[in-house]
Amino acid sequence: MEKSSDNLLAFSAGVDSTALFFYLLEKNIPFDIAIVNYHTRPTSDEEVEYAKNLAKKYNKKIYIKDCYLKKFSEKKARECRYKFFEKIIKKEKYSCLILAHQLNDRFEWFLMQLSKGAGVKELISMGEWEERDFYKIYRPFYNLSRREIIEFLHKRNIKYFIDKSNFDKKYKRNLIRHTFSNKFIEMFENGVKRSFEFLDEDKKLLIDTNWQKVQNLYIFEKNIPEKDIKKVDLILKRLGILPTKAQKDEILKTNFSCVIQGKIAIDSNNSSIYITPFVKITLNKKQKEFFRINKIPPKVRGYIAKEKLCNMLSMEISTDVLKNGKSLEN
């Protein structure tokens, strides 16, 4: 079956994604679905069969991934499914990934970040829309509570599965969910909703997204390190990297000149910070001269050369062209 839409729904057969499946149907929003089978629960295969049946019944294309982890962890599971989603999005040219995160998830995340020490951006990073490098994330339920979602399912007599591992308090997120966040939202749901609305507006005023982009090359002018690291963090997320505190510390310690996870190069000169995918390549004499003259830092040169952004035939093009957001091939 050919894809039927530019929207891809991350489906699990659980409460939230099942409700979202039927919500999108009711709103006549076209979508296809993707599901990951971790084979960690007795009902895993049954959940995939349910997804297949829904896809067939409602004429949706379905993508299925078997993910076997030697030792299950939320981080590894997340990496597996996002790698899968992004592979589909690239290959099939979807433009939007629809996720079923809701108010309880956002509040859990808020408390998890609060417990570790975090700023505004980290505390409320789960918004309705999120820009990634080659697609957008959309969360239609971002301000609906779990209570409202379950009511939606029960009123329509819709089948869904419950992941029993979500009740295991050995996982920090589950501990926060069942000890603090769910009970708090049960008592103060409307207040939490309003608070997140205010925080979202405040975040827009605080977060600086002023940079220039050419393909996967990002450039922005240096400010103070405390502001620059927040901008780097946003760009890394667009490129599929969720930097840890240790990685952010390394970026600051190296004065914005390092490679993260062997994948993303960050480098700087006296005035600007550059971020690109990390590429090792042998440069010819003309390329070396171009980079030297234009003071383009070493770690990002491989990507720029590989993508022919320096236009090897025209040495007079300066860094100003990049800063104006134009391809050096033009």
C-alpha positions as a Markdown table, in Angstrom:
| # | Residue | x | y | z |
|---|---|---|---|---|
| 1 | Met | 0.0 | 0.0 | 0.0 |
| 2 | Glu | 1.2 | 3.5 | -0.8 |
| 3 | Lys | 1.3 | 6.1 | 2.0 |
| 4 | Ser | -2.0 | 7.9 | 2.3 |
| 5 | Ser | -0.9 | 11.1 | 4.0 |
| 6 | Asp | 2.0 | 13.3 | 5.1 |
| 7 | Asn | 1.2 | 12.4 | 8.7 |
| 8 | Leu | 2.6 | 9.4 | 10.6 |
| 9 | Leu | 1.1 | 8.4 | 13.9 |
| 10 | Ala | 3.3 | 6.7 | 16.5 |
| 11 | Phe | 1.0 | 3.9 | 17.7 |
| 12 | Ser | 1.3 | 1.5 | 20.6 |
| 13 | Ala | -2.2 | 0.2 | 21.1 |
| 14 | Gly | -2.2 | 1.7 | 24.6 |
| 15 | Val | -4.6 | 4.2 | 26.1 |
| 16 | Asp | -3.3 | 7.4 | 24.5 |
| 17 | Ser | -2.3 | 6.3 | 21.0 |
| 18 | Thr | -5.5 | 4.3 | 20.6 |
| 19 | Ala | -7.6 | 7.3 | 21.5 |
| 20 | Leu | -5.6 | 9.5 | 19.2 |
| 21 | Phe | -6.1 | 7.0 | 16.3 |
| 22 | Phe | -9.9 | 7.4 | 16.7 |
| 23 | Tyr | -9.7 | 11.1 | 17.4 |
| 24 | Leu | -7.9 | 11.7 | 14.1 |
| 25 | Leu | -10.4 | 9.6 | 12.3 |
| 26 | Glu | -13.3 | 11.7 | 13.7 |
| 27 | Lys | -11.5 | 14.9 | 12.8 |
| 28 | Asn | -10.9 | 13.6 | 9.2 |
| 29 | Ile | -7.2 | 14.1 | 9.6 |
| 30 | Pro | -5.3 | 11.7 | 7.3 |
| 31 | Phe | -2.5 | 9.6 | 8.7 |
| 32 | Asp | -0.6 | 6.3 | 8.5 |
| 33 | Ile | 0.7 | 4.4 | 11.6 |
| 34 | Ala | 4.0 | 2.9 | 12.9 |
| 35 | Ile | 4.4 | 0.5 | 15.8 |
| 36 | Val | 7.4 | -1.0 | 17.6 |
| 37 | Asn | 7.2 | -4.4 | 19.1 |
| 38 | Tyr | 9.8 | -4.8 | 22.0 |
| 39 | His | 8.7 | -8.3 | 22.8 |
| 40 | Thr | 8.8 | -7.6 | 26.5 |
| 41 | Arg | 5.2 | -8.4 | 27.4 |
| 42 | Pro | 2.9 | -11.3 | 26.9 |
| 43 | Thr | 0.5 | -9.1 | 24.9 |
| 44 | Ser | 3.1 | -7.5 | 22.6 |
| 45 | Asp | 2.2 | -9.6 | 19.6 |
| 46 | Glu | -1.5 | -9.2 | 20.3 |
| 47 | Glu | -1.0 | -5.4 | 20.3 |
| 48 | Val | 0.7 | -5.5 | 16.9 |
| 49 | Glu | -2.2 | -7.7 | 15.5 |
| 50 | Tyr | -4.6 | -5.1 | 16.8 |
| 51 | Ala | -2.7 | -2.4 | 15.0 |
| 52 | Lys | -2.7 | -4.4 | 11.8 |
| 53 | Asn | -6.5 | -4.9 | 12.1 |
| 54 | Leu | -7.1 | -1.2 | 12.6 |
| 55 | Ala | -4.9 | -0.3 | 9.7 |
| 56 | Lys | -6.7 | -2.8 | 7.4 |
| 57 | Lys | -10.2 | -1.7 | 8.6 |
| 58 | Tyr | -9.5 | 2.0 | 8.1 |
| 59 | Asn | -7.2 | 1.8 | 5.1 |
| 60 | Lys | -4.0 | 3.0 | 6.8 |
| 61 | Lys | -0.5 | 2.0 | 5.8 |
| 62 | Ile | 1.3 | 0.4 | 8.7 |
| 63 | Tyr | 5.0 | 0.1 | 9.5 |
| 64 | Ile | 6.2 | -2.5 | 12.1 |
| 65 | Lys | 9.5 | -2.7 | 13.8 |
| 66 | Asp | 10.8 | -5.6 | 16.0 |
| 67 | Cys | 13.2 | -4.2 | 18.5 |
| 68 | Tyr | 15.0 | -6.7 | 20.7 |
| 69 | Leu | 17.0 | -5.1 | 23.6 |
| 70 | Lys | 19.4 | -7.2 | 25.6 |
| 71 | Lys | 18.4 | -5.1 | 28.7 |
| 72 | Phe | 15.3 | -3.0 | 28.4 |
| 73 | Ser | 15.5 | 0.7 | 29.4 |
| 74 | Glu | 13.3 | 3.6 | 28.5 |
| 75 | Lys | 16.3 | 5.4 | 26.9 |
| 76 | Lys | 17.2 | 2.5 | 24.6 |
| 77 | Ala | 13.6 | 1.9 | 23.7 |
| 78 | Arg | 13.1 | 5.5 | 22.9 |
| 79 | Glu | 16.3 | 5.5 | 20.7 |
| 80 | Cys | 15.1 | 2.4 | 18.9 |
| 81 | Arg | 11.6 | 3.8 | 18.1 |
| 82 | Tyr | 12.8 | 7.3 | 17.0 |
| 83 | Lys | 15.4 | 5.8 | 14.8 |
| 84 | Phe | 12.6 | 3.7 | 13.2 |
| 85 | Phe | 10.2 | 6.7 | 12.9 |
| 86 | Glu | 12.8 | 8.9 | 11.3 |
| 87 | Lys | 13.9 | 6.3 | 8.9 |
| 88 | Ile | 10.3 | 5.9 | 7.7 |
| 89 | Ile | 9.8 | 9.7 | 7.6 |
| 90 | Lys | 12.9 | 10.1 | 5.4 |
| 91 | Lys | 12.2 | 7.2 | 3.1 |
| 92 | Glu | 8.5 | 7.8 | 2.6 |
| 93 | Lys | 8.7 | 11.6 | 2.8 |
| 94 | Tyr | 6.3 | 12.2 | 5.7 |
| 95 | Ser | 6.4 | 15.7 | 7.1 |
| 96 | Cys | 4.7 | 15.3 | 10.5 |
| 97 | Leu | 5.1 | 12.7 | 13.3 |
| 98 | Ile | 2.0 | 12.7 | 15.5 |
| 99 | Leu | 2.6 | 11.7 | 19.1 |
| 100 | Ala | 0.0 | 10.9 | 21.9 |
| 101 | His | 1.7 | 12.7 | 24.7 |
| 102 | Gln | -0.8 | 14.3 | 27.0 |
| 103 | Leu | -1.1 | 16.5 | 30.1 |
| 104 | Asn | -0.1 | 13.8 | 32.6 |
| 105 | Asp | 3.0 | 13.0 | 30.5 |
| 106 | Arg | 4.0 | 16.7 | 30.4 |
| 107 | Phe | 3.6 | 17.0 | 34.2 |
| 108 | Glu | 5.6 | 13.8 | 34.7 |
| 109 | Trp | 8.4 | 15.2 | 32.6 |
| 110 | Phe | 8.2 | 18.5 | 34.4 |
| 111 | Leu | 8.7 | 16.8 | 37.8 |
| 112 | Met | 11.4 | 14.5 | 36.4 |
| 113 | Gln | 13.4 | 17.5 | 35.2 |
| 114 | Leu | 12.7 | 19.4 | 38.4 |
| 115 | Ser | 14.1 | 16.5 | 40.4 |
| 116 | Lys | 17.4 | 16.6 | 38.4 |
| 117 | Gly | 17.8 | 20.4 | 38.2 |
| 118 | Ala | 16.6 | 22.1 | 35.0 |
| 119 | Gly | 15.7 | 25.5 | 33.4 |
| 120 | Val | 12.5 | 26.6 | 31.7 |
| 121 | Lys | 13.3 | 25.1 | 28.4 |
| 122 | Glu | 13.9 | 21.6 | 29.9 |
| 123 | Leu | 10.9 | 21.8 | 32.2 |
| 124 | Ile | 8.4 | 22.5 | 29.5 |
| 125 | Ser | 10.0 | 21.0 | 26.4 |
| 126 | Met | 7.0 | 18.9 | 25.5 |
| 127 | Gly | 4.9 | 21.4 | 23.5 |
| 128 | Glu | 2.1 | 21.0 | 21.0 |
| 129 | Trp | 4.4 | 21.5 | 18.0 |
| 130 | Glu | 8.1 | 20.8 | 17.8 |
| 131 | Glu | 10.5 | 21.5 | 14.9 |
| 132 | Arg | 12.9 | 18.7 | 14.0 |
| 133 | Asp | 15.5 | 18.9 | 11.2 |
| 134 | Phe | 13.4 | 17.3 | 8.5 |
| 135 | Tyr | 10.0 | 17.0 | 10.0 |
| 136 | Lys | 7.6 | 18.4 | 12.7 |
| 137 | Ile | 6.2 | 16.7 | 15.8 |
| 138 | Tyr | 2.5 | 17.3 | 16.6 |
| 139 | Arg | 0.9 | 16.5 | 19.9 |
| 140 | Pro | -2.9 | 17.0 | 19.6 |
| 141 | Phe | -3.5 | 15.8 | 23.2 |
| 142 | Tyr | -0.8 | 17.9 | 24.8 |
| 143 | Asn | -3.3 | 19.7 | 27.0 |
| 144 | Leu | -5.8 | 16.9 | 27.6 |
| 145 | Ser | -5.6 | 14.8 | 30.8 |
| 146 | Arg | -5.4 | 11.0 | 31.0 |
| 147 | Arg | -8.9 | 11.2 | 32.6 |
| 148 | Glu | -10.4 | 12.9 | 29.6 |
| 149 | Ile | -8.7 | 10.5 | 27.2 |
| 150 | Ile | -10.0 | 7.4 | 29.0 |
| 151 | Glu | -13.5 | 9.0 | 29.0 |
| 152 | Phe | -13.2 | 9.4 | 25.2 |
| 153 | Leu | -12.4 | 5.7 | 24.8 |
| 154 | His | -15.1 | 4.4 | 27.2 |
| 155 | Lys | -17.9 | 6.5 | 25.7 |
| 156 | Arg | -17.1 | 4.9 | 22.3 |
| 157 | Asn | -16.4 | 1.4 | 23.7 |
| 158 | Ile | -13.0 | 1.3 | 22.0 |
| 159 | Lys | -10.6 | -1.5 | 22.8 |
| 160 | Tyr | -7.1 | -0.6 | 24.1 |
| 161 | Phe | -4.3 | -2.3 | 25.9 |
| 162 | Ile | -2.7 | -1.5 | 29.3 |
| 163 | Asp | 1.1 | -1.8 | 29.6 |
| 164 | Lys | 1.6 | -3.3 | 33.1 |
| 165 | Ser | 5.2 | -2.3 | 33.2 |
| 166 | Asn | 4.0 | 1.3 | 33.5 |
| 167 | Phe | 3.1 | 0.4 | 37.1 |
| 168 | Asp | 6.5 | -0.8 | 38.1 |
| 169 | Lys | 7.9 | 1.8 | 40.5 |
| 170 | Lys | 11.5 | 0.7 | 40.0 |
| 171 | Tyr | 11.5 | 3.0 | 37.0 |
| 172 | Lys | 11.8 | 6.6 | 38.1 |
| 173 | Arg | 9.1 | 7.9 | 35.7 |
| 174 | Asn | 6.6 | 5.4 | 37.1 |
| 175 | Leu | 7.5 | 6.3 | 40.7 |
| 176 | Ile | 6.8 | 10.0 | 39.9 |
| 177 | Arg | 3.7 | 9.1 | 38.0 |
| 178 | His | 2.0 | 7.0 | 40.6 |
| 179 | Thr | 3.3 | 8.8 | 43.7 |
| 180 | Phe | 3.0 | 12.4 | 42.7 |
| 181 | Ser | 1.9 | 13.5 | 39.2 |
| 182 | Asn | -1.4 | 11.6 | 38.6 |
| 183 | Lys | -2.7 | 12.4 | 42.1 |
| 184 | Phe | -1.8 | 16.1 | 41.7 |
| 185 | Ile | -3.6 | 16.3 | 38.4 |
| 186 | Glu | -6.6 | 14.6 | 39.8 |
| 187 | Met | -6.8 | 17.4 | 42.3 |
| 188 | Phe | -5.7 | 20.4 | 40.3 |
| 189 | Glu | -6.2 | 19.5 | 36.6 |
| 190 | Asn | -7.5 | 22.9 | 35.5 |
| 191 | Gly | -4.8 | 24.8 | 37.4 |
| 192 | Val | -2.0 | 22.6 | 35.8 |
| 193 | Lys | -3.5 | 23.3 | 32.3 |
| 194 | Arg | -3.5 | 27.0 | 32.9 |
| 195 | Ser | 0.0 | 27.0 | 34.3 |
| 196 | Phe | 1.4 | 25.2 | 31.2 |
| 197 | Glu | -0.4 | 27.7 | 29.0 |
| 198 | Phe | 1.3 | 30.6 | 30.8 |
| 199 | Leu | 4.7 | 28.8 | 30.8 |
| 200 | Asp | 4.4 | 28.1 | 27.0 |
| 201 | Glu | 3.9 | 31.8 | 26.4 |
| 202 | Asp | 6.9 | 32.7 | 28.7 |
| 203 | Lys | 9.1 | 30.2 | 27.0 |
| 204 | Lys | 8.5 | 31.9 | 23.6 |
| 205 | Leu | 9.9 | 35.1 | 25.0 |
| 206 | Leu | 12.9 | 33.4 | 26.6 |
| 207 | Ile | 14.1 | 30.9 | 23.9 |
| 208 | Asp | 16.3 | 32.4 | 21.1 |
| 209 | Thr | 16.0 | 30.5 | 17.7 |
| 210 | Asn | 17.9 | 33.1 | 15.7 |
| 211 | Trp | 20.3 | 31.2 | 13.5 |
| 212 | Gln | 21.0 | 30.6 | 9.8 |
| 213 | Lys | 20.6 | 27.2 | 8.2 |
| 214 | Val | 21.9 | 25.7 | 4.9 |
| 215 | Gln | 21.0 | 22.0 | 4.6 |
| 216 | Asn | 22.2 | 20.6 | 7.9 |
| 217 | Leu | 24.7 | 23.4 | 8.5 |
| 218 | Tyr | 23.7 | 25.8 | 11.3 |
| 219 | Ile | 25.5 | 29.1 | 12.1 |
| 220 | Phe | 24.8 | 31.7 | 14.7 |
| 221 | Glu | 26.7 | 34.6 | 16.2 |
| 222 | Lys | 28.3 | 34.1 | 19.6 |
| 223 | Asn | 26.8 | 35.6 | 22.6 |
| 224 | Ile | 27.4 | 34.6 | 26.2 |
| 225 | Pro | 28.1 | 30.9 | 26.8 |
| 226 | Glu | 25.0 | 30.5 | 28.9 |
| 227 | Lys | 22.8 | 31.6 | 26.0 |
| 228 | Asp | 24.8 | 29.8 | 23.3 |
| 229 | Ile | 24.6 | 26.4 | 25.0 |
| 230 | Lys | 20.8 | 26.7 | 25.0 |
| 231 | Lys | 20.8 | 27.4 | 21.3 |
| 232 | Val | 23.2 | 24.5 | 20.7 |
| 233 | Asp | 20.8 | 22.3 | 22.7 |
| 234 | Leu | 17.9 | 23.2 | 20.5 |
| 235 | Ile | 19.8 | 22.6 | 17.3 |
| 236 | Leu | 21.1 | 19.2 | 18.5 |
| 237 | Lys | 17.6 | 18.1 | 19.2 |
| 238 | Arg | 16.6 | 19.1 | 15.7 |
| 239 | Leu | 19.5 | 16.9 | 14.5 |
| 240 | Gly | 18.2 | 13.9 | 16.5 |
| 241 | Ile | 20.5 | 14.2 | 19.6 |
| 242 | Leu | 19.3 | 14.7 | 23.1 |
| 243 | Pro | 22.4 | 16.0 | 24.8 |
| 244 | Thr | 23.1 | 14.9 | 28.4 |
| 245 | Lys | 24.4 | 17.3 | 31.1 |
| 246 | Ala | 27.8 | 15.8 | 30.7 |
| 247 | Gln | 27.8 | 16.5 | 27.0 |
| 248 | Lys | 26.7 | 20.1 | 27.5 |
| 249 | Asp | 29.5 | 20.5 | 30.1 |
| 250 | Glu | 31.9 | 19.2 | 27.5 |
| 251 | Ile | 30.7 | 21.7 | 24.9 |
| 252 | Leu | 31.2 | 24.5 | 27.3 |
| 253 | Lys | 34.6 | 23.2 | 28.5 |
| 254 | Thr | 35.9 | 22.9 | 25.0 |
| 255 | Asn | 34.6 | 26.4 | 24.1 |
| 256 | Phe | 32.2 | 25.0 | 21.6 |
| 257 | Ser | 34.6 | 22.8 | 19.8 |
| 258 | Cys | 33.8 | 19.1 | 20.0 |
| 259 | Val | 32.0 | 16.1 | 18.4 |
| 260 | Ile | 28.9 | 14.7 | 20.1 |
| 261 | Gln | 28.3 | 11.0 | 20.0 |
| 262 | Gly | 30.6 | 10.8 | 17.0 |
| 263 | Lys | 27.7 | 12.2 | 15.0 |
| 264 | Ile | 27.5 | 16.0 | 15.3 |
| 265 | Ala | 30.3 | 18.5 | 15.0 |
| 266 | Ile | 30.3 | 21.7 | 17.0 |
| 267 | Asp | 33.0 | 24.3 | 16.3 |
| 268 | Ser | 33.5 | 28.0 | 16.5 |
| 269 | Asn | 35.7 | 31.0 | 15.6 |
| 270 | Asn | 35.9 | 34.4 | 17.2 |
| 271 | Ser | 32.5 | 35.5 | 16.1 |
| 272 | Ser | 30.3 | 32.4 | 15.3 |
| 273 | Ile | 29.3 | 28.9 | 16.3 |
| 274 | Tyr | 28.9 | 26.2 | 13.6 |
| 275 | Ile | 27.0 | 22.9 | 13.9 |
| 276 | Thr | 26.9 | 20.2 | 11.3 |
| 277 | Pro | 26.8 | 16.4 | 11.0 |
| 278 | Phe | 30.4 | 15.1 | 11.6 |
| 279 | Val | 32.1 | 14.1 | 8.4 |
| 280 | Lys | 35.7 | 13.0 | 7.9 |
| 281 | Ile | 37.0 | 13.8 | 4.5 |
| 282 | Thr | 40.3 | 14.6 | 2.9 |
| 283 | Leu | 40.4 | 18.2 | 1.8 |
| 284 | Asn | 42.2 | 19.5 | -1.3 |
| 285 | Lys | 44.4 | 22.5 | -1.4 |
| 286 | Lys | 41.7 | 24.9 | -2.7 |
| 287 | Gln | 39.3 | 23.8 | 0.0 |
| 288 | Lys | 41.8 | 24.2 | 2.7 |
| 289 | Glu | 42.6 | 27.7 | 1.5 |
| 290 | Phe | 38.9 | 28.6 | 1.3 |
| 291 | Phe | 38.3 | 27.5 | 4.9 |
| 292 | Arg | 41.4 | 29.3 | 6.1 |
| 293 | Ile | 40.6 | 32.6 | 4.5 |
| 294 | Asn | 37.0 | 32.5 | 5.7 |
| 295 | Lys | 37.9 | 31.3 | 9.2 |
| 296 | Ile | 35.6 | 28.3 | 9.1 |
| 297 | Pro | 36.6 | 26.1 | 12.0 |
| 298 | Pro | 38.1 | 22.6 | 11.4 |
| 299 | Lys | 35.5 | 20.2 | 12.8 |
| 300 | Val | 32.7 | 21.4 | 10.4 |
| 301 | Arg | 34.8 | 21.5 | 7.2 |
| 302 | Gly | 34.2 | 17.9 | 6.3 |
| 303 | Tyr | 30.4 | 18.3 | 6.0 |
| 304 | Ile | 30.7 | 21.6 | 4.2 |
| 305 | Ala | 33.1 | 20.1 | 1.7 |
| 306 | Lys | 31.2 | 16.9 | 1.2 |
| 307 | Glu | 27.9 | 18.8 | 0.5 |
| 308 | Lys | 29.8 | 21.2 | -1.8 |
| 309 | Leu | 28.7 | 24.2 | 0.2 |
| 310 | Cys | 32.0 | 26.0 | -0.3 |
| 311 | Asn | 31.7 | 25.9 | -4.1 |
| 312 | Met | 35.2 | 24.6 | -4.9 |
| 313 | Leu | 35.2 | 26.5 | -8.2 |
| 314 | Ser | 34.6 | 29.9 | -6.7 |
| 315 | Met | 37.0 | 31.0 | -4.0 |
| 316 | Glu | 35.7 | 34.5 | -3.7 |
| 317 | Ile | 32.5 | 33.4 | -1.9 |
| 318 | Ser | 32.8 | 34.5 | 1.7 |
| 319 | Thr | 31.3 | 33.4 | 5.0 |
| 320 | Asp | 28.8 | 36.2 | 4.7 |
| 321 | Val | 26.9 | 34.2 | 2.1 |
| 322 | Leu | 26.4 | 31.4 | 4.6 |
| 323 | Lys | 25.2 | 33.9 | 7.2 |
| 324 | Asn | 22.6 | 35.2 | 4.8 |
| 325 | Gly | 21.2 | 31.7 | 4.5 |
| 326 | Lys | 22.2 | 31.1 | 0.9 |
| 327 | Ser | 23.7 | 27.9 | -0.5 |
| 328 | Leu | 27.3 | 28.4 | -1.6 |
| 329 | Glu | 26.3 | 26.5 | -4.8 |
| 330 | Asn | 24.2 | 29.4 | -5.9 |
